[in-house]
Amino acid sequence: MARQNEIFVSSVIRRACSPSMISLSPGERIVNVEVDSDSVAAHLADGRPVSVPLAWFPRLLHATPEQRANWSISGGGYGIHWPDIDEDVSAQGLLRGVPAAVPRRRGAA
């Protein structure tokens, strides 16, 4: 049960893109995104780049370069959305180093 709660909390943090749900400063809004075959880099309003391994996000890792390039800034600047693969990543998750939760297989204990 503790592991399920850990996965749920990680998923909530990663997907929390609403400014009312997170405590980030205006300088931590995402203004640009770069995705290559190895990493996702979010450029913040305060000038900081935040780069994390692409492997942290399996949907992005397995997406085509075209799908990775089709992103939009969401959540008032506090998130990134990839509509082709239905992936969402929050600025808070990137800043805290929170990789995507690995989905559990049905029937797994």
N, C-alpha and C positions, 0 to 999 in steps of 0.2 A: 504494500500500500504506500509506503514512503517513496518508493521509486516512481510510482504513478503520480504522486503529488509533485515530485521533483520535475518530471517531464511536463506536467501541466503548467507549473509555474514558469519553467523555461520557455514554453510555448507562448504563454501570456506576455512575458517580458519581450520576447522577440517580435510579437505581432502587435504590441501596444504602440500604435502610431498616433493616437489622439493626444494633443498637447495637454488636455485635462487629466490624462492618465499617467503622465510621466513628469518628472521634475528636471527638465533640461532648460538651460538658458537660451535666449534668442540666438546667441552665437553658435549654438550647437545644432542649428537647423542645417539640413543638407541643401547645398546649392548646386552640386554637380556629382555625377557618378561615373566611374570608369570600371569596366569589367573586362578582364582578359582571361586567358586560359588558366591562370594561376590564382588570381585574386579579385576581390571586390574592393574598390577604393571609393569612399564617400568623402567629398570635400565639403567642409563645414563653413558656415558664414564667418566664423572667426579666423578663417585661414588654415585651420588644421586639416590635414588629410588623415583619414582613418582607413587603414587597409587591413583586411583579414583574408585568410586563405579561402579560395573558392570551395575547397573541400568541406568547409563548415556548412555549406548549403547544397545538399545533394540535388535538389531540383535545378539549381543553377549549374552545378557541375555537369549534369547530364543534358543540359539544354544545348541547342545549337548556338553558334555565335550570333545569328540573327535574333533568336529569342532573348539572349542575354542583352543584346543592344536595345531591345524594346522595353524600356523602363520609364517610369514616371515618378516624380516626387509626390508623396502623398502625406496625409496627416498633417497638413499645414507646414510641411517642411521637415517633419520629424520621422519620416519613413520613406521607403522606396518600394514600389510595386512593379512586378513583372507580370502583365496580364496574360501573356501567352502560356505561362507555366503556373499561374496563380500563386506566386511567391511574394511574400511581404517581409521586409526586414526593417527594423526600427533603428533610429540613431542611438537610442539607449542601448539596444542589444549590441551594436557595433562598439560603442564606447566601453561597455562592460565586458566585452569579449565573450558574448553568449552565442555559441553555435546553434544551429537549428536542432530542434528536438528530433530524434530518430523515431519515426512512427513504429508503434508496436504491431506485430502481426496478430491477426485475429486468432484467438485460441491460445496465445502464448501466456504462460503463467507468470 
